[in-house]
Amino acid sequence: MQTVLEHQDTWAYVIAPKTYELLYANRKARELVPNAAAGMKCYALYSERGLPCEACPAKELGQVETCKKEIYNPI
């Protein structure tokens, strides 16, 4: 799975759903945001916010088994 994600021409990352901490960022995400490191809060890192994003797919976990969304980020 990691090999597939590393070769995608889109940025992808994985977070801990309860803490929003970054667990993994693929090559494209690391190129676009080189200071990304495990443990950083995704909303602070990728959206420059102090709180989780309103449309965050992690908020739906627990209500649904899986959730994925394509989200536009102007940053």
C-alpha positions as CSV (number, residue, x, y, z in Angstrom):
1,M,0.0,0.0,0.0
2,Q,2.8,2.4,0.9
3,T,4.5,1.8,-2.5
4,V,1.2,2.7,-4.3
5,L,0.7,5.8,-2.2
6,E,4.3,7.0,-2.8
7,H,3.8,7.0,-6.6
8,Q,0.5,8.9,-6.7
9,D,0.5,12.3,-8.3
10,T,-1.7,13.7,-5.5
11,W,-0.9,14.3,-1.9
12,A,-2.1,11.8,0.6
13,Y,-1.6,11.5,4.3
14,V,-2.9,9.4,7.2
15,I,-3.8,10.8,10.6
16,A,-4.9,9.3,14.0
17,P,-8.6,10.0,13.9
18,K,-9.0,11.1,17.6
19,T,-5.9,13.3,17.9
20,Y,-5.5,14.5,14.2
21,E,-1.8,13.7,14.5
22,L,0.0,12.9,11.3
23,L,1.0,9.2,11.0
24,Y,2.1,9.1,7.3
25,A,2.6,11.5,4.4
26,N,3.3,10.3,0.9
27,R,6.1,11.7,-1.4
28,K,3.9,14.4,-3.0
29,A,2.7,15.6,0.4
30,R,6.3,15.8,1.7
31,E,7.3,17.7,-1.5
32,L,4.5,20.3,-1.0
33,V,4.9,20.6,2.7
34,P,8.5,19.7,3.5
35,N,8.3,20.4,7.2
36,A,5.6,17.7,7.7
37,A,6.6,15.3,10.5
38,A,4.9,12.5,12.3
39,G,2.9,13.8,15.4
40,M,2.1,17.2,13.9
41,K,-1.6,18.1,13.9
42,C,-2.9,17.9,10.3
43,Y,-5.1,21.0,10.6
44,A,-2.2,23.1,11.7
45,L,0.2,21.7,9.2
46,Y,-1.9,21.5,6.0
47,S,-4.6,24.2,6.6
48,E,-2.8,26.6,9.0
49,R,-5.7,26.4,11.4
50,G,-5.9,26.2,15.2
51,L,-8.8,23.7,15.2
52,P,-9.8,20.7,13.1
53,C,-11.4,21.5,9.7
54,E,-15.2,21.5,9.6
55,A,-15.3,19.0,6.7
56,C,-12.7,16.6,8.2
57,P,-13.5,13.0,7.3
58,A,-12.1,11.8,10.6
59,K,-15.1,13.4,12.3
60,E,-17.4,10.9,10.6
61,L,-15.5,7.8,11.8
62,G,-17.5,6.0,14.4
63,Q,-20.7,6.8,12.5
64,V,-19.4,5.1,9.4
65,E,-16.8,2.3,9.0
66,T,-14.7,4.2,6.4
67,C,-14.7,7.7,5.1
68,K,-12.7,9.4,2.4
69,K,-13.1,12.9,0.8
70,E,-11.4,14.9,-1.7
71,I,-10.8,18.3,-0.2
72,Y,-9.6,21.4,-2.0
73,N,-6.8,23.3,-0.1
74,P,-5.8,26.7,-1.4
75,I,-2.6,26.6,0.5
